[in-house]
């Protein structure tokens, strides 16, 4: 018997699968990645608000919404180095990992802005970086380097999506 959460996840799989297929990527890979994670975690990604400030204005994105206008001109990703595989680390370790991510992004000459993800109920938040102009494969690679299940990604004018990273759950 399917639960309400199972039905919600199936709807997400269909919606995201059609979108990634329209962008020329393999929807089966996306579905496999989603099914490898607990449904509650997928739901949490889907309902998290990802926020940054651009030119002094707060911009909030959410999977699978359209990309907001301040970000619509180029590809971008929100990447964190904190809490790999959704396992909480001490704040000191997360700060060190975030500093390493910032160095990696800078080495590749991408512009990055502070960002954060916050759960819908406000019980959880995590810092990240909004990396402007980064391609899909590199955004996933950066997430993989820091043990993330996924990064938030959008192509120019496309919808906000979860880009699942390699390495499994």
C-alpha positions, 0 to 999 in steps of 0.5 A: 500500500502506497503512503501519501509520502510515496505518492508525493515522491512518485509525483516528484519523480515524474515532474523532475524526470520530464524536466531533465529529459527535456534538458537532454539528461537521463531521467532514469538516472534521476529516478534511480538516485531519488529511490536510493534515498529515504523518501523523507529526505527527498521530500525535505529537499523538495520543501527547503527554501534556498536563499541568497542575496543578490545586489542587496535583494533576498532571492529564494528558490525552491525545487522545482520552481522556475528560476527567479529573474535575478538568476535567469541569465546563466546556469548556477548551483547552490552547493554546500560542503556541510553534513556529508550524506546528511550526517550532522558534523560539528560546526567547526568541521562544517566551517572548515569544509565550507572554507575548502569549498569556497577555495575550490570554487575560487580556483575555478574562477567562479563567482560565488555568493553566500547562500543557505538552505532552510527547512520549511518548518525552520528546524534546520538550516545549512550554509552553502554557496550560490555558484554562478555560471557553473555547468551541471557536471561540475556542480555535481562533481563539487557536490560529490567531492564533499559527500553530498547527495545532491546540489540545487541547480538550474540552467539559464531560464530553466527550472530549479532542480536537484542534481544528484551527486555520484557516490550513492547514499 
